[in-house]
């Protein structure tokens, strides 16, 4: 059947070009053999490079989607080629060349992992689960006087211009490294602890640069607004004669399938049938704490502009955490797709013009 390039990059067949680039960046950094010393790192590094070369090229990807690896390598007569013959593709066998081309530097691995004391590296950020974070024990819990809470692991790369702390009053500090931190509305409602593991370059007492992993801990306070900034001073890479850059996390709302924030209020859209809208009934409204509230609509007609409020079920006000906003309920009335002639006759008799 041949190689499954989508599976190698952890993607599905309908992946976008941007998804493919992000997946290659993540996998190439993970399996680069100069960093990853596991037995299969070299093989995986080569496999992700080949998968990226195919899926990032529209012509190769179209042929692969139709004919598979065999069609790419000339094994399927009739697989289209630019010269009217069947198409033939063979991987160069040099995954480092693919890596270099992707990251756009003569020595990309040095840029990302082996930065000298006079170089510029890539700051690596990784969100960690609180419960099984090994660095909590190694490093004594969070660093920097903030808190942060778990979820899916995600990695982000930056190109900071960071600095080693010079004597007080001397040296130049580069601009802060800014990273969006997405938090759920449930976290904003209750408060949460989030941890970010960073990998940075530090200068030892011998003057040599080395990589250091560190946990930055962020306290998400109840009611924090989108745009709230949390600053960790001088936590960037260290370079002699320069002040390390600050690292700034900017709070962003994580998309929510049920709710949308409107200040301290949250908006919920409930679906009801046309019969419920006209004849009444009850709907169950979820809340941010996981409970539900039953809403009685039996004494009114619900139209598309009708709204309801559940007082005090919204988000806390940051400066008054004991006071909360509301859940504002909008309605999506589901009309039937078809009506029988007999139903139409009945409705025409009972519904006024």
C-alpha positions in Angstrom: 0.0 0.0 0.0 3.0 2.3 0.5 3.7 5.0 3.0 0.9 7.0 4.6 2.4 10.5 4.5 -0.6 12.1 6.2 -0.3 9.7 9.2 3.5 10.4 9.4 2.7 14.1 10.0 -0.3 13.3 12.2 -2.8 14.8 9.7 -6.0 13.8 8.0 -6.3 13.7 4.2 -8.1 17.1 4.1 -5.4 19.0 5.9 -4.7 22.5 4.7 -1.3 23.8 3.5 -1.0 25.7 6.8 -1.7 22.5 8.7 1.0 20.7 6.8 3.6 23.4 7.5 2.7 23.4 11.2 2.9 19.6 11.4 6.3 19.5 9.7 7.7 22.2 11.9 6.6 20.4 15.1 7.8 16.9 13.9 11.1 18.1 12.5 12.0 19.9 15.7 10.9 16.9 17.7 12.9 14.3 15.8 16.0 16.2 14.7 18.8 13.7 15.5 21.1 16.4 16.9 18.5 16.9 19.6 16.6 13.6 19.8 18.9 10.7 20.7 16.3 7.9 20.5 16.9 5.0 18.3 14.3 5.9 15.7 14.9 9.6 15.6 17.0 9.6 12.4 14.4 7.4 10.6 11.5 9.6 11.7 13.3 12.8 10.8 13.8 11.4 7.3 10.2 10.2 7.1 8.7 13.6 8.1 10.9 15.4 5.6 9.7 13.1 2.7 6.1 13.4 3.8 6.4 17.2 3.8 8.1 17.3 0.4 5.2 15.4 -1.1 2.3 17.0 0.7 3.5 20.6 0.4 3.8 20.3 -3.4 0.4 20.5 -5.1 1.3 18.3 -8.0 2.9 15.6 -5.9 0.1 15.7 -3.4 -2.6 15.4 -6.1 -0.9 12.4 -7.6 -0.3 10.8 -4.2 -3.9 11.3 -3.2 -5.0 9.5 -6.4 -2.4 6.8 -6.9 -0.5 6.6 -3.6 3.3 6.2 -3.1 3.4 3.8 -6.1 2.0 6.4 -8.4 4.5 9.0 -7.2 7.4 6.7 -8.0 6.3 5.7 -11.4 4.7 2.4 -10.6 1.3 3.3 -11.9 1.1 3.8 -15.7 -1.0 6.7 -16.6 -0.3 8.7 -13.5 0.0 12.2 -15.0 3.3 14.0 -15.6 4.2 17.3 -17.1 5.7 15.7 -20.2 2.8 13.5 -21.1 4.4 10.4 -19.5 3.8 8.9 -16.1 5.1 10.9 -13.1 8.2 9.9 -11.3 9.4 11.3 -7.9 12.2 10.1 -5.6 13.0 11.6 -2.2 16.4 13.2 -2.2 17.3 11.3 1.0 18.6 14.4 2.7 16.2 15.5 5.4 18.6 18.1 6.7 18.4 19.9 3.3 14.6 19.9 3.7 14.9 21.3 7.2 17.4 24.0 6.1 15.1 25.0 3.2 12.1 25.2 5.5 13.7 27.3 8.2 15.6 29.5 5.7 19.1 29.6 7.2 22.5 28.1 6.4 22.7 26.5 9.8 19.1 26.1 10.9 19.8 23.5 13.6 22.3 25.8 15.3 19.6 28.5 15.2 17.1 26.3 17.0 19.2 24.2 19.4 22.9 25.0 19.5 23.0 28.7 20.0 26.4 30.1 21.1 26.8 32.9 23.5 26.8 35.4 20.6 23.9 33.9 18.6 20.2 34.2 18.5 18.1 31.1 19.2 14.5 30.1 19.3 12.5 30.3 22.5 10.5 27.1 22.9 7.2 27.3 24.8 5.2 24.2 25.8 2.0 24.1 27.8 2.1 21.3 30.4 -0.4 19.3 32.4 -0.3 20.2 36.0 -0.9 16.7 37.3 1.9 14.9 35.5 4.5 17.7 35.1 7.9 16.2 35.9 9.5 19.6 36.2 7.3 20.6 39.1 9.3 18.2 41.3 12.6 18.9 39.7 12.3 22.7 39.9 10.2 23.0 43.0 6.9 23.9 41.4 6.2 26.9 39.3 8.6 29.8 38.7 8.1 33.5 38.6 5.2 33.9 41.1 2.3 33.1 38.8 0.1 30.1 38.3 -1.1 28.1 35.3 -3.3 25.0 34.6 -3.4 22.1 32.3 -4.9 20.9 29.1 -3.5 19.6 25.9 0.2 20.0 25.3 1.0 22.5 22.7 4.4 23.8 21.5 5.2 27.2 20.1 8.4 28.5 18.6 9.7 32.1 18.6 12.8 33.9 17.5 13.5 36.2 20.5 16.4 38.5 20.7 17.2 37.7 24.3 19.9 38.7 26.6 22.2 37.9 29.5 21.8 40.2 32.5 24.7 42.7 32.6 25.6 44.8 35.6 22.8 47.1 36.8 22.3 50.1 34.6 24.3 48.7 31.7 23.4 46.9 28.5 20.4 47.0 26.1 17.2 45.0 26.6 15.5 43.7 23.5 11.7 44.0 23.0 9.6 41.5 25.0 8.7 38.1 23.7 4.9 38.1 23.4 2.8 34.9 23.4 -1.0 34.5 23.3 -2.2 32.2 26.1 -5.7 30.8 25.3 -7.9 30.0 28.3 -11.4 28.6 28.5 -14.4 30.5 29.8 -14.6 27.9 32.5 -11.1 28.8 33.6 -12.0 32.5 33.6 -15.2 31.7 35.6 -13.4 29.7 38.4 -9.7 30.7 38.1 -7.1 28.2 37.1 -3.4 27.4 37.2 -1.4 27.1 33.9 2.2 26.1 33.5 4.4 26.9 30.5 7.7 25.1 30.1 10.3 27.3 28.3 13.6 26.3 26.8 16.1 29.1 26.8 19.9 29.6 26.6 21.7 30.6 29.8 25.3 31.6 30.4 27.1 29.6 33.2 29.9 30.8 35.5 32.4 29.5 33.0 31.0 31.8 30.3 29.6 29.0 28.2 26.1 28.9 26.9 23.8 26.0 27.6 20.1 25.2 27.3 17.9 25.3 30.3 14.3 24.2 30.8 12.2 26.3 33.2 8.6 26.3 34.3 6.7 29.6 34.3 3.5 29.4 36.4 0.5 31.7 35.7 -2.4 32.3 38.0 -5.5 32.9 35.9 -7.7 35.0 38.2 -11.5 34.7 38.0 -12.9 37.3 35.7 -9.7 38.1 33.8 -10.5 40.0 30.6 -9.2 39.1 27.2 -6.0 41.1 26.7 -4.8 40.8 30.3 -1.0 40.6 30.3 1.2 38.5 32.5 4.9 39.5 32.4 7.9 37.4 33.5 10.9 39.8 33.7 14.2 38.9 32.1 13.3 35.3 31.4 14.5 35.3 27.8 17.8 33.9 26.4 21.0 35.2 28.0 23.7 36.9 26.0 26.7 38.6 27.7 26.4 42.3 27.7 22.6 42.3 27.1 19.6 42.2 29.4 17.4 39.2 28.9 14.1 40.0 27.2 10.9 39.9 29.3 8.3 37.1 28.4 4.8 38.4 28.2 1.7 36.2 28.0 -1.5 37.8 26.7 -4.8 36.2 27.8 -7.1 35.2 24.9 -10.5 33.5 25.0 -10.4 29.9 23.8 -13.3 29.3 21.4 -16.3 27.7 23.2 -18.8 25.5 21.5 -21.7 26.7 23.7 -20.9 30.2 25.0 -19.6 33.5 23.8 -18.3 36.2 26.1 -19.8 39.6 26.3 -18.0 41.4 29.1 -19.0 39.6 32.3 -22.1 38.2 30.5 -22.0 35.1 28.4 -24.3 34.4 25.4 -26.0 31.0 24.9 -28.1 30.1 21.9 -30.7 27.5 22.6 -32.4 25.5 19.8 -36.2 25.0 20.1 -38.8 23.6 17.7 -41.4 25.7 16.0 -44.0 23.9 18.1 -42.1 24.9 21.3 -41.8 28.5 20.1 -45.6 28.7 19.5 -47.1 26.4 22.1 -44.5 26.6 24.9 -42.3 24.1 26.7 -39.1 23.9 28.6 -35.5 24.0 27.6 -32.4 23.1 29.6 -29.6 25.7 29.7 -26.0 24.7 30.5 -23.9 26.8 32.8 -20.2 27.4 33.1 -19.9 25.3 36.3 -21.3 22.2 34.5 -24.8 22.4 36.0 -28.0 23.0 34.1 -31.0 25.3 34.6 -34.5 24.6 33.3 -36.2 27.5 31.6 -40.0 27.5 31.4 -41.4 29.0 28.1 -45.0 27.8 28.6 -46.6 31.2 29.0 -45.3 33.0 26.0 -44.6 32.8 22.3 -40.9 32.8 21.4 -39.9 34.8 18.3 -36.4 35.1 16.8 -35.8 38.4 18.8 -36.8 36.9 22.2 -34.0 36.9 24.8 -33.9 35.6 28.4 -31.5 36.1 31.2 -30.2 33.8 34.0 -29.0 36.3 36.5 -25.7 35.6 38.2 -24.7 32.7 36.0 -22.1 34.6 34.0 -18.4 35.4 34.6 -17.1 37.1 37.7 -16.2 40.8 37.6 -12.4 40.8 38.1 -12.4 43.6 40.7 -15.6 42.2 42.4 -15.2 38.4 42.1 -18.3 37.8 44.3 -20.4 39.6 41.7 -21.2 37.8 38.4 -22.7 38.7 35.1 -25.6 36.8 33.5 -26.2 34.2 30.9 -28.1 35.8 28.0 -30.2 33.3 26.1 -31.0 33.7 22.4 -33.2 31.3 20.5 -32.7 29.4 17.3 -36.1 28.3 16.1 -36.0 25.1 14.1 -38.6 25.1 11.3 -39.7 21.9 9.7 -38.2 21.1 6.3 -41.6 20.1 4.8 -45.3 20.1 5.7 -48.0 17.8 4.4 -51.1 19.4 2.7 -53.3 18.4 5.5 -51.0 20.1 8.0 -51.0 23.2 5.9 -54.8 23.3 5.9 -55.0 22.9 9.7 -52.4 25.7 10.2 -54.1 28.0 7.8 -57.3 27.7 9.8 -55.8 28.2 13.3 -53.0 30.7 12.7 -54.2 34.2 12.0 -52.9 36.2 9.1 
